[in-house]
Amino acid sequence: MNKLDGKVALVAGGSRGIGAATARLFAEAGARVVITHRDSADAAAETLASLVGEGHRVVRASAVDTAALTAAATSVADTEGRLDVLVNNAAKSKVIPHHDLDALDDDFFDSVLQTNVRGAFATVRAFRRLLAADGGGLVVNISSLAARTAGGSNIAYSASKAAMDNMTLSLARALAPEIRVVSVAPGLVDTEFTRGWDPAVRQQNIDRTPLGRLATPEDVGRAVVAVATDLTFVTGIVIPVDGGRPLGS
């Protein structure tokens, strides 16, 4: 038997990149997978078609829309009847040089925090009862090395991931023992988003990473699945998936 046979995993922001890879790995481990997205219906459908097994589906629910999240939770309760793992991968960012304070305007700053922090919290709040029902629920927040180094795509993004890690600790304490909460924090990941970065910046990250490459979405997804299947006595921690990047010069 696969380790997650009979389990249900919801990947918020699962239409592409880390979310899509995580969804595929959960399906391979035997779970039924629910993918949520805000406005990526085509990408979500493509990811859904790539999942092995049966019973997977897509639900449109933005992390910043509490009513949509509540409706999604009702849908999961009615259709799947349970939820064992929630992965908070929905996020917003764009590259803004840290020294360019004027370019980081109020509206964008607020939208980053709204999606990356409040959205993750609201998603947990919406699905809490389902996750707690069997006393073994798990929330995995997809954070970032930027939470530690403050070197992400922009200042607001780095701050949002630091807030997410802090929130992981608070939620782990508040929701124990029924629900575990863990952050998985990748370094720079080879995704569609980062492929648009300045090649010199990407190469600098590779050169300063002891393991000599960027993370892949699958590297991150495997860490998430490991928390669900093997690391079952951990909560309130941040697991780095960064190839030793902080060790570099």
C-alpha positions as CSV (number, residue, x, y, z in Angstrom):
1,M,0.0,0.0,0.0
2,N,1.1,3.6,-0.6
3,K,1.7,5.6,2.5
4,L,-1.2,8.0,1.9
5,D,-3.9,5.6,0.7
6,G,-7.2,6.8,1.9
7,K,-5.9,10.2,2.8
8,V,-7.0,13.6,1.2
9,A,-4.5,16.4,0.6
10,L,-5.5,19.9,-0.5
11,V,-2.8,22.0,-2.2
12,A,-3.7,25.7,-2.2
13,G,-2.1,27.4,-5.1
14,G,-1.5,24.0,-6.7
15,S,-1.7,24.9,-10.4
16,R,2.0,25.3,-11.2
17,G,5.5,25.2,-9.8
18,I,6.0,23.9,-6.3
19,G,2.2,23.4,-5.9
20,A,1.9,21.3,-9.0
21,A,4.9,19.2,-8.1
22,T,3.6,18.7,-4.6
23,A,0.2,17.6,-5.9
24,R,1.8,15.0,-8.2
25,L,3.9,13.6,-5.4
26,F,0.9,13.3,-3.0
27,A,-1.1,11.5,-5.7
28,E,1.9,9.1,-6.3
29,A,1.8,8.4,-2.5
30,G,-1.8,7.4,-2.8
31,A,-3.7,10.5,-1.6
32,R,-6.7,12.0,-3.3
33,V,-5.7,15.6,-4.2
34,V,-7.7,18.8,-4.3
35,I,-6.1,21.7,-6.1
36,T,-7.2,25.2,-5.5
37,H,-6.4,28.2,-7.6
38,R,-7.4,31.9,-7.9
39,D,-7.2,32.5,-11.7
40,S,-5.2,29.7,-13.2
41,A,-7.9,27.4,-14.5
42,D,-6.0,26.1,-17.5
43,A,-2.8,25.4,-15.5
44,A,-4.8,23.7,-12.8
45,A,-6.6,21.5,-15.3
46,E,-3.2,20.6,-16.8
47,T,-1.8,19.6,-13.4
48,L,-5.0,17.7,-12.6
49,A,-4.6,15.7,-15.8
50,S,-1.0,14.8,-14.7
51,L,-2.0,13.2,-11.4
52,V,-1.9,9.4,-11.1
53,G,-4.8,7.7,-9.5
54,E,-8.5,8.7,-9.2
55,G,-10.7,11.1,-7.3
56,H,-8.6,14.2,-7.7
57,R,-10.3,17.5,-8.6
58,V,-9.9,21.3,-8.8
59,V,-11.7,24.0,-6.8
60,R,-11.5,27.6,-7.5
61,A,-10.9,29.5,-4.3
62,S,-8.7,32.5,-3.8
63,A,-6.7,32.7,-0.5
64,V,-7.9,36.3,-0.1
65,D,-11.5,35.4,-0.4
66,T,-12.8,34.0,2.9
67,A,-16.2,33.3,1.6
68,A,-14.7,31.2,-1.2
69,L,-12.5,29.3,1.2
70,T,-15.5,28.6,3.4
71,A,-17.4,27.3,0.4
72,A,-14.3,25.2,-0.6
73,A,-14.2,23.6,2.9
74,T,-17.9,22.8,2.6
75,S,-17.3,21.2,-0.8
76,V,-14.5,19.0,0.6
77,A,-16.6,18.0,3.6
78,D,-19.4,17.0,1.2
79,T,-17.3,15.3,-1.5
80,E,-14.2,13.9,0.1
81,G,-15.6,13.7,3.6
82,R,-12.2,14.4,5.2
83,L,-9.0,16.4,4.9
84,D,-5.7,15.1,6.2
85,V,-3.2,17.6,4.8
86,L,-3.4,21.2,3.8
87,V,-0.5,22.8,1.9
88,N,-0.5,26.6,1.9
89,N,1.4,27.4,-1.4
90,A,-0.7,30.3,-2.7
91,A,1.6,33.3,-2.8
92,K,2.2,36.6,-4.5
93,S,5.4,38.4,-5.4
94,K,7.4,40.2,-8.2
95,V,10.9,41.3,-8.4
96,I,11.5,44.8,-6.9
97,P,15.1,45.8,-6.0
98,H,15.3,46.2,-2.2
99,H,16.9,49.6,-2.5
100,D,13.9,50.9,-4.6
101,L,11.5,51.8,-1.8
102,D,9.4,54.0,-4.1
103,A,8.7,51.0,-6.4
104,L,7.2,49.0,-3.5
105,D,4.0,51.0,-3.3
106,D,1.4,50.6,-0.6
107,D,-1.1,48.7,-2.7
108,F,1.4,46.0,-3.7
109,F,2.8,45.7,-0.2
110,D,-0.6,45.2,1.2
111,S,-1.6,42.7,-1.5
112,V,1.6,40.6,-0.7
113,L,0.7,40.4,3.0
114,Q,-2.9,39.8,2.2
115,T,-2.1,36.8,0.1
116,N,1.0,35.3,1.7
117,V,0.1,35.8,5.4
118,R,-3.6,36.5,5.9
119,G,-4.5,34.2,3.1
120,A,-2.6,31.3,4.6
121,F,-4.2,32.0,8.0
122,A,-7.7,32.2,6.5
123,T,-7.2,28.9,4.7
124,V,-6.2,27.2,7.9
125,R,-9.2,28.8,9.7
126,A,-11.6,27.6,7.0
127,F,-10.3,24.0,7.0
128,R,-9.5,23.6,10.7
129,R,-12.5,21.5,11.6
130,L,-11.9,19.0,8.8
131,L,-8.2,18.7,9.6
132,A,-8.9,18.2,13.3
133,A,-11.7,15.6,12.8
134,D,-9.5,12.5,13.0
135,G,-6.9,14.0,15.3
136,G,-4.1,13.7,12.8
137,G,-4.3,16.7,10.5
138,L,-1.3,18.5,9.1
139,V,-0.7,22.0,7.7
140,V,2.4,22.7,5.7
141,N,3.2,26.3,5.0
142,I,5.4,26.9,2.0
143,S,7.8,29.6,3.3
144,S,11.2,30.7,1.9
145,L,14.8,31.1,2.8
146,A,14.0,34.8,2.4
147,A,12.3,34.7,5.8
148,R,15.8,34.1,7.3
149,T,18.0,36.1,5.0
150,A,15.7,39.0,3.9
151,G,17.0,38.5,0.4
152,G,13.9,37.5,-1.6
153,S,12.3,39.1,-4.6
154,N,11.3,42.2,-2.7
155,I,11.1,43.5,0.9
156,A,7.4,42.8,1.3
157,Y,7.8,39.2,0.2
158,S,10.7,38.5,2.6
159,A,8.7,40.1,5.4
160,S,5.6,38.0,4.5
161,K,7.6,34.7,4.7
162,A,9.1,35.7,8.1
163,A,5.6,36.3,9.3
164,M,4.5,33.0,7.9
165,D,7.2,31.2,9.9
166,N,6.2,33.0,13.0
167,M,2.6,32.1,12.4
168,T,3.6,28.5,11.9
169,L,4.9,28.4,15.5
170,S,1.7,30.1,16.8
171,L,-0.6,27.8,15.0
172,A,1.4,24.7,16.0
173,R,0.9,25.7,19.6
174,A,-2.8,26.7,19.2
175,L,-3.9,23.7,17.2
176,A,-2.0,20.9,19.0
177,P,-2.5,18.0,19.5
178,E,-5.1,17.5,16.7
179,I,-3.2,19.4,14.0
180,R,0.5,19.7,13.3
181,V,1.8,22.8,11.6
182,V,5.2,23.0,9.8
183,S,6.9,25.4,7.4
184,V,9.0,24.1,4.5
185,A,11.4,26.8,3.4
186,P,13.1,26.5,0.0
187,G,15.9,28.7,-1.3
188,L,15.7,29.9,-4.9
189,V,13.6,27.3,-6.8
190,D,13.9,26.6,-10.6
191,T,10.3,27.6,-11.5
192,E,8.7,29.7,-14.3
193,F,8.8,32.7,-11.9
194,T,12.5,32.5,-11.2
195,R,13.5,31.7,-14.8
196,G,12.5,35.3,-15.5
197,W,15.1,36.6,-13.1
198,D,18.4,38.1,-14.2
199,P,20.6,35.1,-15.2
200,A,23.5,36.6,-13.2
201,V,21.4,36.6,-10.0
202,R,20.4,33.0,-10.6
203,Q,24.0,32.0,-11.2
204,Q,25.1,33.8,-8.1
205,N,22.7,31.7,-6.1
206,I,24.0,28.5,-7.7
207,D,27.6,29.5,-7.1
208,R,26.9,30.2,-3.4
209,T,25.0,27.0,-2.8
210,P,27.2,24.2,-1.5
211,L,25.1,21.5,-3.4
212,G,25.7,23.4,-6.6
213,R,22.2,23.9,-8.0
214,L,18.9,25.5,-7.5
215,A,16.1,23.5,-5.8
216,T,13.6,21.9,-8.0
217,P,9.8,22.0,-7.3
218,E,10.1,18.3,-6.7
219,D,12.8,18.8,-4.0
220,V,10.3,21.0,-2.1
221,G,7.4,18.6,-2.8
222,R,9.3,15.6,-1.4
223,A,10.0,17.5,1.8
224,V,6.3,18.3,2.2
225,V,5.3,14.6,1.6
226,A,8.0,13.5,4.0
227,V,6.4,15.6,6.8
228,A,3.1,13.9,6.0
229,T,4.5,10.4,5.9
230,D,7.7,10.0,7.9
231,L,8.3,13.0,10.0
232,T,5.1,12.5,12.0
233,F,6.4,13.7,15.4
234,V,7.4,17.2,14.3
235,T,5.4,20.4,14.6
236,G,6.2,24.1,14.9
237,I,9.4,23.9,13.0
238,V,10.9,25.3,9.8
239,I,12.5,22.8,7.5
240,P,14.9,24.3,5.0
241,V,15.2,22.9,1.4
242,D,18.0,25.2,0.2
243,G,21.0,23.0,-0.6
244,G,23.0,24.6,2.2
245,R,22.6,28.1,0.8
246,P,23.2,29.9,4.2
247,L,26.6,28.2,4.3
248,G,27.8,29.9,1.2
249,S,29.9,33.0,1.1
